[in-house]
Amino acid sequence: MRMRALRGLAVLLFVLAVPLGAQEQGPRVNWVPGPAKVDLGKVAQLDLAEGYVFLDAKDARTLLEAAGNTPDGSEVGLVSAAAEDQNWFVIFDYSEVGYVSDSEKDKIDADALLKGIKEGTEESNAVRKEKGIPGLHVVGWQQRPSYDSATHNLTWAILAKDDTGDRVVNFNVRILGRRGYMSATLVDDPSKIAAARPHLDRILADFSYKSGNRYAEFRSGDKVAEYGLVALMAGGAGAAAAKTGLFAALGKMLAKGGKAVVLLVAGAIAGLRKLVKSVFGNDTRAA
């Protein structure tokens, strides 16, 4: 199987696209090719289909760290396409915050929520400026928030641009469970996010909570989250925002020659060069 390089996950930071071809050795990770049944931590699983590859929690963190991220321990897996001409990926995180009530499902005010997100983003630009990072500015919804009562999935996507004019997008799904929620964040170039959506839908169709962890299995006495759907979208009282933020910013795509690996923080190119070598030198393993 041909190995492929992934774009790193942006955490409310400007990103750089770095071409492949570096020679330094970096950390090795093991890709699990589909079809295979893979665990997302202890609470959920995926029936990974053919054509997709998976990293478990440990290797996902290794890859994210090599790309300049600081994993917080909530990461439980990463899925991407096996084909080298597809550069999207989905990062899964699990937050055991308690049962999130969906009683607000008919009360989501998308306009008011967007206004608050815009204001919060502009306030955070002061921090970006101090770090020498271009500011982010919310343009609007890429997809307005919606909640599916059958799957207990909360979905939304926000479109933004940075000070250079580059457009950034983060497509978010929160899958409610008995003791918390699973975050699935789709990352790709904004112009290609629509084409990547069917892959996300396929992956989520093969997602399931393990017995005892399903939303419908909630029992009186279980821990209940201190916030509902609206706060969850705004970052889960800060918990989700600390990891993925409201955007997954992507750098410019390479015009020619295949993959790009995206780095979070300007100046960390050396670490990324090590990552490039390791990704193309990695082995796969059967599940």
Number of C-alpha atoms within 10 A of each C-alpha: 9 11 17 24 20 25 26 29 30 28 20 23 24 24 24 24 20 21 18 19 10 15 12 14 14 18 17 17 20 18 27 22 23 19 15 17 14 19 22 24 17 11 21 19 18 20 17 24 15 12 12 20 24 28 25 22 20 15 20 23 23 19 24 23 17 23 28 21 19 13 14 10 13 18 24 25 25 24 25 27 22 21 14 14 10 17 23 21 25 23 23 23 25 24 18 16 17 19 22 22 16 18 9 12 16 9 10 15 12 15 12 10 16 19 13 13 20 18 13 13 19 16 12 14 18 14 12 17 11 9 12 12 19 19 21 26 20 23 14 17 16 17 13 13 20 15 20 12 10 6 12 17 19 22 19 19 21 22 21 25 18 17 12 9 11 14 21 25 25 27 24 25 24 23 24 26 28 24 22 23 25 23 24 24 24 25 30 29 21 21 11 13 17 12 13 20 16 11 18 21 11 12 19 18 12 14 18 18 20 14 9 13 19 20 20 11 12 17 10 7 6 11 16 17 16 13 16 18 21 20 13 19 23 19 18 20 15 13 14 19 17 14 21 21 19 27 25 29 34 28 23 15 19 14 8 7 8 15 22 23 26 27 29 26 19 14 9 14 18 12 16 27 22 18 30 28 20 23 21 15 17 16 15 17 9 10 13
